[in-house]
Amino acid sequence: MNLGGKALRAIGVVAAAATIWGGVSCKNPQPIPSAGSAGAAGAFAAAMDGGAVYQKAYTFSEDWFSDRVPMWSQVLGPLRGRADLQYLEIGVFEGRSALWMLENILTHPSAHLTGIDIFLGNTKAIYLSNLEKSGLAGKATTIQGSSQVELRKLPLSSFDVIYIDGSHTADDVLADAVLAWGLLRDGGYMLFDDYAWSGRLHVHEPPTPDELRPGPAIDAFITAYRNYLDVVHREWQVVLRKHGGLCSFKEGCTPITEFEYRWWTGELVRRSDRTKVPLSDNERAILERLLRSRGFGKSQYEPDAQLRADPDFAPLVQKIGLKL
């Protein structure tokens, strides 16, 4: 069963969600560069800074979201007021993040929230009551059930923002991400919570095994899909932005800047006109090492000092227009 992560925390299983682990502070998130309009994002974030988080007096038993508002404002602020903006949240619990989205981002009359949760205890009644208080219940669809069942019923490429905060075990997080990815439109954002959560109740305890935490699943997802996404933010939460596949044929191909490298033939091809870029044997070896330098869970290239010291490295990087 895919249990809701927020509901589990409400009954004490995940009581330490607001701790610091692995050098990542969930209490004091740092400013994050937005993938949207910097001006619009900055203005919206500034307007939110220091103000009340909600417009109405809602009923909440826990608060794992308010510290995220500055980052959400910066990244998602440019979407505010957009027509037909579609938001999907997996694990709505009592509605803290969902209601913030309704009040601050899903402000166009045609914007819509879809929330999925198994709703343990009385959380559904609290959530629905909060929706009614907001006066925006008509802009929300509530689905009760397992995310891995319900996600399969939703239309592909139908959402602009998806927030995954359901079960916290790696298998469920990975399954939710894979199923939700097909529902996300190109250019859309996927957000994950509790990336750095240790799985334990106390800060001093060592983390639980990888399969019991969201972080390893999120890293696995980024690794598998990194040719189709940009990592916008990585701290206690992770924000990805989806883009279409860049290779003309996905198997045996890695996109890099305006080119694609075809591993089976060793060819570097300009995507715009399909012209082949001449490579020496050493340049080809450097390029392949560079393409392999993205570690597990990483989307950026990380060439080591030995590779950077090769006399052909800098000219090749300049030739392909790569910024390191």
GIZI-V173948 format. One record per residue. N is the residue number from 1. RES is the residue in three letters. NEAR is the number of other C-alpha atoms within 10 Angstrom. Layout:
n=[N N]
res=[RES RES]
near=[NEAR NEAR]
This chain:
n=[1 2 3 4 5 6 7 8 9 10 11 12 13 14 15 16 17 18 19 20 21 22 23 24 25 26 27 28 29 30 31 32 33 34 35 36 37 38 39 40 41 42 43 44 45 46 47 48 49 50 51 52 53 54 55 56 57 58 59 60 61 62 63 64 65 66 67 68 69 70 71 72 73 74 75 76 77 78 79 80 81 82 83 84 85 86 87 88 89 90 91 92 93 94 95 96 97 98 99 100 101 102 103 104 105 106 107 108 109 110 111 112 113 114 115 116 117 118 119 120 121 122 123 124 125 126 127 128 129 130 131 132 133 134 135 136 137 138 139 140 141 142 143 144 145 146 147 148 149 150 151 152 153 154 155 156 157 158 159 160 161 162 163 164 165 166 167 168 169 170 171 172 173 174 175 176 177 178 179 180 181 182 183 184 185 186 187 188 189 190 191 192 193 194 195 196 197 198 199 200 201 202 203 204 205 206 207 208 209 210 211 212 213 214 215 216 217 218 219 220 221 222 223 224 225 226 227 228 229 230 231 232 233 234 235 236 237 238 239 240 241 242 243 244 245 246 247 248 249 250 251 252 253 254 255 256 257 258 259 260 261 262 263 264 265 266 267 268 269 270 271 272 273 274 275 276 277 278 279 280 281 282 283 284 285 286 287 288 289 290 291 292 293 294 295 296 297 298 299 300 301 302 303 304 305 306 307 308 309 310 311 312 313 314 315 316 317 318 319 320 321 322 323 324]
res=[MET ASN LEU GLY GLY LYS ALA LEU ARG ALA ILE GLY VAL VAL ALA ALA ALA ALA THR ILE TRP GLY GLY VAL SER CYS LYS ASN PRO GLN PRO ILE PRO SER ALA GLY SER ALA GLY ALA ALA GLY ALA PHE ALA ALA ALA MET ASP GLY GLY ALA VAL TYR GLN LYS ALA TYR THR PHE SER GLU ASP TRP PHE SER ASP ARG VAL PRO MET TRP SER GLN VAL LEU GLY PRO LEU ARG GLY ARG ALA ASP LEU GLN TYR LEU GLU ILE GLY VAL PHE GLU GLY ARG SER ALA LEU TRP MET LEU GLU ASN ILE LEU THR HIS PRO SER ALA HIS LEU THR GLY ILE ASP ILE PHE LEU GLY ASN THR LYS ALA ILE TYR LEU SER ASN LEU GLU LYS SER GLY LEU ALA GLY LYS ALA THR THR ILE GLN GLY SER SER GLN VAL GLU LEU ARG LYS LEU PRO LEU SER SER PHE ASP VAL ILE TYR ILE ASP GLY SER HIS THR ALA ASP ASP VAL LEU ALA ASP ALA VAL LEU ALA TRP GLY LEU LEU ARG ASP GLY GLY TYR MET LEU PHE ASP ASP TYR ALA TRP SER GLY ARG LEU HIS VAL HIS GLU PRO PRO THR PRO ASP GLU LEU ARG PRO GLY PRO ALA ILE ASP ALA PHE ILE THR ALA TYR ARG ASN TYR LEU ASP VAL VAL HIS ARG GLU TRP GLN VAL VAL LEU ARG LYS HIS GLY GLY LEU CYS SER PHE LYS GLU GLY CYS THR PRO ILE THR GLU PHE GLU TYR ARG TRP TRP THR GLY GLU LEU VAL ARG ARG SER ASP ARG THR LYS VAL PRO LEU SER ASP ASN GLU ARG ALA ILE LEU GLU ARG LEU LEU ARG SER ARG GLY PHE GLY LYS SER GLN TYR GLU PRO ASP ALA GLN LEU ARG ALA ASP PRO ASP PHE ALA PRO LEU VAL GLN LYS ILE GLY LEU LYS LEU]
near=[10 20 20 25 23 27 23 17 15 17 11 11 15 20 15 16 23 18 18 19 20 11 9 17 15 22 14 12 16 12 10 15 15 21 19 16 15 15 13 19 24 19 15 20 20 14 11 16 13 9 8 9 17 14 11 13 9 18 14 14 8 12 12 16 16 15 15 17 18 23 21 22 26 26 26 23 24 21 20 21 16 15 14 15 21 20 25 26 24 27 27 29 30 28 24 21 20 24 26 18 20 23 17 20 21 26 20 16 14 13 19 24 24 18 22 23 29 22 23 15 11 10 21 19 12 19 23 16 16 22 21 13 14 17 12 18 18 11 17 19 12 16 16 13 17 20 29 19 12 14 20 13 9 14 11 15 14 17 26 21 23 27 23 24 22 29 26 28 21 20 18 22 27 21 16 21 23 15 18 24 20 17 22 25 20 19 17 21 26 25 20 22 25 23 20 25 27 26 27 19 16 16 17 9 11 11 18 12 12 15 16 20 25 27 28 22 24 21 20 16 18 21 16 13 17 22 20 18 20 19 18 18 20 15 17 26 19 20 20 23 21 21 17 11 16 18 20 12 11 13 10 12 20 20 21 19 12 13 21 22 24 19 13 9 9 16 17 24 19 18 18 8 7 12 12 14 13 11 14 9 10 13 18 17 13 20 22 15 16 18 18 12 17 16 13 13 18 15 19 14 16 17 18 11 8 8 17 15 11 13 11 14 19 13 12 16 17 10 10 16 13 13 8 8]
